[in-house]
Amino acid sequence: MGTSKKEEITIEEGFAKLNELLKKMEDGEVGLEDSFELYKEGVAMVQTLNNKLSEVEGRLVEVEDNQ
């Protein structure tokens, strides 16, 4: 559900969202519960980005192997 939507974003969009989450947390104006939710969202985004980067790496290896 929520994960599939995150899977559809680009790597660049994912890093921008992660940067946005970090800024909100560093701002110091977010309460503890909200900080925890931002943290969980950030962890999910990192996992999504790791998956996307692994896909790209796999495609690059495939291209290199085909040359």
N, C-alpha and C positions, 0 to 999 in steps of 0.2 A: 504494500500500500504506500506508505510514506517513503519506503526505501526505493520503490520503483521510480518515484518522481525524482529522487536524488540521483538515481542512476542515469536519468535523462539529461542532466546538466553537463556542460563541458568541464574539462579540467580547469580551465581558467576561471569559470564561474564558481567552481567549487573552492578554489583557493581564495577568491574574492569573498565568498561567504564565510570561510574560515577566518579570514582576516577581520571581517566585520564582527564576528562572534568574539574574537580576542579583544578587539577594541572595546566592546561593550563590557567585557569582564574586567579589563584593566581600568576602565573609567571610574570604578569604585562607587558608582551610583546605583548599582544593581544589588538587590537583596540576596541573601544566602540561597533561598529557594530558587530564585531566578538564575542565579549563578550556576547552581547545580543543573538546571534545565539547559542552560547555554553550554555547559560542559558536556552533557550527554549529547546534545546536538552536534557539538564539535567533534566528539569521538566518532559519531556516526558518519560525519563528513570525512574525517580522516580515513575511515574504512572504505568509504565510497571512492575516495581519491586513490587509495592504494589499489583497489580493484581496477580502476580505470587505467592507472599507470602500468599495472601488470599486463593488461590487455594490449596496451600500446607496445610494451616491451616485447611481448610475444609476437606481435605483428612485425616489429623491426627485425627480430631474430629470423622470422620466416622469410622476410624479404632478403636478408643477408644470405640465408641458406640457399635461396633460389638463384643467386647471382653466380 
